[in-house]
């Protein structure tokens, strides 16, 4: 049985955008879509029953949000199998709990009550930083979200944090029928003390060549396994977080890896993933890599 794609919903505009993206993603992969709303309605003090019901108003509201999102998803694509559930749990815990049995978790970039233009909401950040499955935070302009750029970008770092991201990204490019741009950043040694400018030039060329070799090594297997995907290699000079942020403007999806250290329960995001989750101009997929 295929694992479902799970999207967190809370009724906000951001989560509705995430629902639309999740429906399209489920259709691309032929997956069922599960919509999950989590609310701690049981802990509210003084919550009155809703009119004509002996249940708390927050519980009724939670079920209404789920039903509305399920209906929205079915209208968008009737062929996708959609289900929904409301649980009495905090949103982060609920999503992390279902993560091991999900193809991926999808969230919006902001929750209810957050001011437009704010950075990534706390739920999306916490889930992306701790989930054991891929997490997609849906953000960016409509052309990027709708796949109009025909380009998936993946950041290729060290083998320890990039293998899973490359595999995820090439599958995304394949089901979308678009190009895959693999980016590996390298740093110019111009700030380092050298005795002669030619030495600095040679060092820069060497680092760029190493970046190219690293790209070839990271991509060799997936290129063989997915020969129909147009894979473009791009070694780029500069900080990785800046290079990938610029690349997100021309992408439908940007994919990065994030290491998960066993026994560590805090936020586990590097600078690159953190920057993209807050500022990318397209949806961001964070792929966990155990270390």
N, C-alpha and C positions, 0 to 999 in steps of 0.2 A: 504494500500500500504506500502511495506517495505521501510524504510528510506534507502537512498543510502550510501554507503561507499564513502567518498570523499578523494582524494589524491591530494596534491599540487605538481605540476610539474614545473620544470624550465629548463629541458634539461641537468642538471648536472648528472654525474655518480651516485651520491647519490640519486637523485630523480628517476632515472631509476630503481635503486635497490628497492626504495619504491614502484614504480609501480608494479614490479614483486610481491612483498610481498602483495600489496593490491589486486591484481588479485586473488592470492591464498586465501586470507582472504575472499573476496567476494564470491568465489566459496564455501568455507566451510559453510558460513552462507546463501547461496542462495540469495545474495543481488545484486542489480545493482551497478556498479562502475562508479563514476563521476570523471573525471580528470579536475583539475582547474589550469590554468596558469594565474597569475596576473602580469601585467607590466604597469608601468606608462609611456607608450610611448607618451601620449599626452603632457607631460610636457617637453620632450626633446627639447632643442633649437637647431635649425640648422640641424635637422634630415632631410636628403634628401629622397625623394620618392625612393622606390626600382625600379630597372630597369623594365620598361614596366608597371609600376603601378603608380597611383597618391596617393597611400597610404604610410604613413611613413614606412621605412624599419623595425623599431622595431615592428610595428603592424603585418607586414607580417611574421617576425621571430616568434612572439608569436603564430600565427596560425600554423606555421610549427611545432613548438615544440609540440603543442597540437595534431596535426594530427599524428606526429611520435609516440607519446606516446600511443595514441589510437590504432594505428596499432600494436605496440609492445604488448599491453594488449590483443588484439584480437588473436594475434598469440600464446600467452602463454596459453590462454584458450578460445576457440571460444564460449563456452557455457555461459560465463559471459556477461551480457548486459553492454556494455561500451559506455559512451558518454564523450565528452570533450568540454571545453569552455575556451576562452581567454577573460579576462576582463581588462579594463584600471583602475587598482586599485593597491594599494600596497598589497603585498602578505599577510601580517598579517591581515589587515582589511578584505580582501576578504575571507580568511578562517574562521575568527571569525564570519563574517556575515552569512555564510552558516551553521555554526556549529549547531544552534538549530534545523535544519532540516536534520541532518546527523546522521547515526548510529555511526560513528566515523570519525575523521580526521586523515589522515596519511601524514607524512612528512619524508623526508630524514634527515640525520644527518648533512649535509653540503649543502651549495648552490653553485651556479656558482661562480667561481673565488676564492673560499676559498682554502687554502692550505691543502693538504692531511695531516691528523694527528691532525688538529686543533680540538678544542672542538666543542660542538654542535653549529650550526649556530644560528643567531639571530632570524630567522623566526620560526624554530622549538621550540626554547626556549619560545618565546613570545606566540605562539599558545598554547603550553602545559600549560603555566602558567595562561592563561586567558579564554580558551574555556569553554563553558558550556556543552560540550559533551566529551566523551572519546577522547583522542589524543594518537596516536601511533607514536613514533619516531623510524624509522627503522635503526638499527645499529647492530654492532657485526659481528662475523665471519659467513661465509656462512652456516656451519652446524646448527648454532643457528637460522639463518634466515629461513632456509629451514625446520625446525621442526625435525631435526635428533635426538635431545636429548629426545624427547617424554616426555617433562616435562614443565608444566606451574607453575611459582612461584608467589605467592601473599604475599605481606607484610601485616600482620594483626596488625594494631595499635589499637588506641582507637575506640570505636564504632562510634564516631563522624566523623572519617575520613576513616573508613575501610569497612563499610557495602557495599557500592557501588563497591568497588574494589573486594571484595570477590565474589559478584554476577557476575561481569564481568568475573573474572578469572575462575570460575567454568563452565560458559557457554563456554569459550574458550577451556578448557580442554575437555569438552564433545564433541564439534564439531570436535576436533582434535583426539579424541579417545586416550588421553594420561593421565598421572597422574597429579594431582594438589598437589603441595607442599606448605603448608601454614606455613609461618615463623613468629614467634613473638619473638622479642628480649627482653632480660632482662639484667639488670646490676648487676654485683657482688658488694656487699657492702664492699669489702675488703678495700676500701679507707676510709671508715668511721671509726671514733674512737670507739673501743669497749673494754670492760674490759677483755674479754677472747676469745680465738680463737674459742671455741665451740659456742659462741654466734654468731660469724661471720659465721660459718658453718650453723647454724640453719637459719640465715637470708638469706643466699644464697639459701638454699633448699626452703624456704618459697617463695622467689621471683620466682624461677623456677616453683614451683607449681602454683603460681598465673598466670604465663605466660601460662601454660598448660590449666588452667581453662579458661583463656581468649580465647585461641584457640578453645576450645570446645564450648564456648558460641557463638563465631563468626561463627562457622561452622555448628552448629546443624541444623539450618533450611535448608541450602543449601544441606547438606548431605541427608536430608529426600527428598528434591525436585529433587535431581540428584543422585539417588542411584547407577547408573552405573559408576560414576566417582570414581577412586581410589584416595582418599584424604589422604595425608600424613601430619601429624602434626609435626612441628619442632620448639620447643622452643630453643632458642640459646642465649648464654651469649655473650654480647658485644654491641657496638653501632649499632643501627639499620642500618645506612647507610653502615657500613662496612660489616655486616652480609649479607645484601641483595646484595651488590656488589659482594661478593664472590659467592653467590648463582646464580648470573646471568650467570656465566661461564658454568653452567650445565642446562641452561634453554633455551627453544625456545621463551619464552615471559616472562617478569616479569611485574607484575601489582602492582601499588601503588595508594593510594588515595591522593587527594589534596583538602584542604578546599577552598571554594570560599566564601569570605565575601562580603555581599551585600554592594554596594556603594563604594567598594575599587577597583581602576582601575590599580593599579600597578601589578607587577609580584607576583603571589600568589602560591609560591612553597615552601615547607618545605625543610629541609636539605636532607632528604632521596631522594625525587624525583629529586632535583637538582643534587645530586651526580650521580644518576643512568642515568639521561639524558645525562650527560657529559662523563660517564666512563663505563657504563654497557657493558657487552660482548654479549648482545642479544637485540632484540627489547624491547622497554619500553612502556607500556600503563599507562597513567596517567588518573585517573578517578575522575572527580570533585565531591565534596561533599559539598552542600550548608550548611552554618552555620548561 
